[in-house]
Structure formats: C-alpha cells, structure tokens
Amino acid sequence: MSVSASRRDFLRLSALAGAAGAALGAPGLARAAGAAGGVLARRVVLLSLDGIRPDGLKEAKTPNLDALFADGVFSNTTRDVMPSMTLPNWTSILTGCGPEQHGVTSNGWDRAKPALASVARAAGGYVPSVFSELKRQIDGMRTAFYWNWKPLIGPYDPTSFDESAFEENDGYKGNCAKALAFLKANRDAPTLVFLYDVHTDHAGHGHGWMSEPYIKSIEESDAAFGTVIQGLKDAGLFDTTHFLFLTDHGGHDKGHGSAIPEDMIVPWGIVGPGIRKGHELTLNDTVNTSPTLLRLFGASETPAHWTGRVPEEIFA
C-alpha cells in the first residue's frame, strides 16, 4: 500500500477511532485476521539502526545481516514518513500510523504539550503502540526496549516494557548483551525485543552520509548484532526467532528531514518461520511494521486509527 493509500484509509477510519477512543479512553479497535497460514511468532527481535540508506547498507560489509536476511524477505524501496526525522519516524514504525495520527511531529515533541494531540491516547497521554497492544492482547507477552538516543522512548508507556535500558554515549554493545540475556531468560514466553543503535546516524551527521566513517559505523553495528544472532544460535533459539531489520530515515550530506529519495527511501527486512525465502518486497511503508508484528503474534485486533497494513506477500 502506498503512503497516499494509507492516508486515505486514515480519513475513512479516523472518525471511528476518535469516537471509540472518546467513549473508551483507548483507541478504537477493528478486527484483524490471525497470522497467515497459522504462523505464530515465539519471539521477534527488531534489529534497528538509525539513519540507514539502502546504498549505504549495500556498500558496507555486513556479513551477519547479509546471511540473516538472504533467507527471508528484504526491501530497498520502503518509504518512511514525513518529516524524515528520527522521533516522528520511529514512533510511526512502532505505532502503525503517521504523525497525522500519533501527533509526534518533530524531534522536539513534548508529551505534556504536543502541538498535535494523538487521535487515540492511552493512560498518561502516551501513544498506543505495538508494545501496549501486544501486552493487552497476548497472554504472557514479554517486551523489552533497548536504546541509546535519550528522547526515543518518550512516546511510549513505560508499563508496556518488562525491561528497558538506555546506554550512554552512543554505546550499543552493552544493550546487545542485555537483549540476548532477556531473550534467553524468556525463551518460553512470547517475546518482542526492540534493539536500537543511533551511532550510525551520528556518523552521518558528523562526517556525511556515505562517508567512510558512516559506512564503518554500519559495519560496527552489524558486528554487534552478530553477537546476538550467534548467542541465539548457541542457546538453540535461532530457528524459532523472527528478525526484522528496521531504520527510520536515510540522509544526504550531513543531514536529513527533506522529501528527497536519499532521506525517504529506506531498507526493511523480515526473516523467520513461515516467511518467504529470498524474496524482494518492492512496495512497502515503514508504518506496516506494527500491523505485521500483531499478525506474527496472532493478535486478533488492530487499532482502527492505524494506517499500516500487513504486506501479505511476505508469507510463504
């Protein structure tokens, strides 16, 4: 579904979401089908890098990501949302809708006094997210959020996470170790882990997108992700794990935020049980991520104000 189609869906659904949200104090809900072919995830790891262009990922030496997603579905033509900035885009990825709906319109967003209120609000004024939805719908659901850019966690209800950890000074290796430990400790529970690294974006801002330090930062993140992947293999958990590769925006020169392809077109990938092997996804939006996660875990309801949809062709 294109971005324009998603926005048309929003116009059709926003009245329903607003009315239900006002009546219930929570987002309106629409029924959704179960996972295609009966595929249900046991655990999902969101391998999330900030500021990744498809050509940057291609130029970098990333043996761990290459080997992982060669066995799944990958897209180099996925679109992010405008403005192509960090907080609006990660919020869109993790809430299934764009800034028009969730209200996070800039990196300076303030939950206490947003310029544009979310069309649906959970307790405390937080934006309903894939984490809160899975907690509400899936018995025994375990969630974790690991990040190293401080404002990133702001839109999400902290009660949606069983574990969260911020790593200072662009660090990321410590959080990789914590994520692996959390996955192993919860091996028998449905589990969603968001594992995020911003140092790739900061390399772009500091040295320029497609510069040598930017490419090197991607390679460094790949090596760190490789420790998580290998750890899951060693623990006997790899074959029953789904992985998604996510990013929020690209970049050009030493910045981003525009509507040019270098900022707006990003890579996206998924691999795991029941997912097609070696398939290229050509039509995709980052807002499709959260509906896809609900489908993987077999959640029966999708918030009515979400504009993303599940790209059905990803399933085997």
ZIDA-V944786 format. One record per residue. RES is the residue in one small letter. SS is DSSP state (@ for helix, = for strand, . for the rest). NEAR is the number of other ideal C-beta (glycine too) atoms within 10 Angstrom. Layout:
BEGIN
RES;SS;NEAR + RES;SS;NEAR
END
This chain:
BEGIN
m;.;17 + s;.;11 + v;@;17 + s;@;8 + a;@;12 + s;@;23 + r;@;14 + r;@;13 + d;@;18 + f;@;19 + l;@;10 + r;@;9 + l;@;20 + s;@;19 + a;@;12 + l;@;14 + a;@;22 + g;@;16 + a;@;12 + a;@;19 + g;@;22 + a;@;10 + a;@;9 + l;@;11 + g;.;11 + a;.;16 + p;.;28 + g;.;22 + l;=;22 + a;=;15 + r;=;8 + a;.;17 + a;.;11 + g;.;14 + a;.;18 + a;@;15 + g;@;9 + g;@;8 + v;.;17 + l;.;16 + a;.;21 + r;.;18 + r;=;24 + v;=;22 + v;=;25 + l;=;22 + l;=;27 + s;=;25 + l;=;27 + d;.;27 + g;.;28 + i;.;28 + r;.;26 + p;@;20 + d;@;15 + g;@;25 + l;@;24 + k;@;12 + e;@;14 + a;.;20 + k;.;11 + t;.;21 + p;@;11 + n;@;19 + l;@;23 + d;@;14 + a;@;11 + l;@;22 + f;@;21 + a;.;12 + d;.;13 + g;.;22 + v;=;24 + f;=;22 + s;=;24 + n;=;18 + t;=;15 + t;=;25 + r;=;21 + d;.;27 + v;.;25 + m;.;20 + p;.;20 + s;.;25 + m;.;23 + t;@;21 + l;@;21 + p;@;26 + n;@;28 + w;@;28 + t;@;27 + s;@;27 + i;@;28 + l;@;25 + t;@;32 + g;.;29 + c;.;32 + g;.;27 + p;@;21 + e;@;19 + q;@;28 + h;@;31 + g;.;23 + v;.;26 + t;.;19 + s;.;15 + n;.;15 + g;.;9 + w;.;22 + d;.;11 + r;@;16 + a;@;5 + k;@;8 + p;.;18 + a;.;11 + l;.;13 + a;.;11 + s;.;24 + v;.;24 + a;.;28 + r;=;19 + a;.;21 + a;@;10 + g;@;9 + g;@;14 + y;.;18 + v;=;26 + p;.;28 + s;.;24 + v;@;29 + f;@;24 + s;@;23 + e;@;27 + l;@;23 + k;@;18 + r;@;15 + q;@;16 + i;.;20 + d;.;6 + g;.;9 + m;.;20 + r;=;21 + t;=;24 + a;=;23 + f;=;26 + y;=;26 + w;=;22 + n;.;21 + w;.;20 + k;@;10 + p;@;14 + l;@;23 + i;@;17 + g;.;14 + p;.;24 + y;.;26 + d;.;17 + p;@;10 + t;@;13 + s;@;21 + f;.;20 + d;.;18 + e;=;16 + s;=;16 + a;=;15 + f;=;14 + e;.;19 + e;.;8 + n;.;6 + d;.;15 + g;.;13 + y;.;21 + k;@;14 + g;@;14 + n;@;22 + c;@;24 + a;@;14 + k;@;18 + a;@;26 + l;@;22 + a;@;13 + f;@;20 + l;@;22 + k;@;14 + a;@;13 + n;.;19 + r;.;15 + d;.;10 + a;.;14 + p;.;20 + t;=;25 + l;=;25 + v;=;24 + f;=;27 + l;=;26 + y;=;24 + d;=;28 + v;.;23 + h;@;22 + t;@;27 + d;@;24 + h;@;18 + a;@;26 + g;@;29 + h;@;15 + g;@;13 + h;@;16 + g;.;16 + w;.;25 + m;.;17 + s;.;16 + e;@;10 + p;@;12 + y;@;26 + i;@;20 + k;@;15 + s;@;28 + i;@;26 + e;@;15 + e;@;17 + s;@;27 + d;@;21 + a;@;15 + a;@;19 + f;@;25 + g;@;17 + t;@;15 + v;@;22 + i;@;21 + q;@;13 + g;@;18 + l;@;21 + k;@;12 + d;@;11 + a;.;13 + g;.;10 + l;.;18 + f;@;15 + d;@;10 + t;@;13 + t;=;23 + h;=;23 + f;=;25 + l;=;23 + f;=;25 + l;=;25 + t;.;27 + d;.;28 + h;.;29 + g;.;27 + g;.;26 + h;=;17 + d;.;12 + k;.;13 + g;=;14 + h;.;26 + g;.;17 + s;.;16 + a;.;9 + i;.;12 + p;@;13 + e;@;19 + d;@;23 + m;@;19 + i;=;19 + v;=;27 + p;=;23 + w;=;28 + g;=;23 + i;=;26 + v;=;20 + g;.;23 + p;.;14 + g;.;16 + i;=;20 + r;.;16 + k;.;10 + g;.;10 + h;=;16 + e;=;11 + l;.;20 + t;.;11 + l;.;13 + n;.;24 + d;=;24 + t;.;25 + v;.;28 + n;@;26 + t;@;24 + s;@;26 + p;@;23 + t;@;25 + l;@;25 + l;@;25 + r;@;24 + l;@;29 + f;.;24 + g;.;17 + a;.;21 + s;.;12 + e;=;15 + t;=;23 + p;=;29 + a;.;24 + h;.;28 + w;.;31 + t;.;28 + g;.;26 + r;.;20 + v;.;22 + p;.;23 + e;@;10 + e;@;13 + i;@;23 + f;=;19 + a;.;13
END
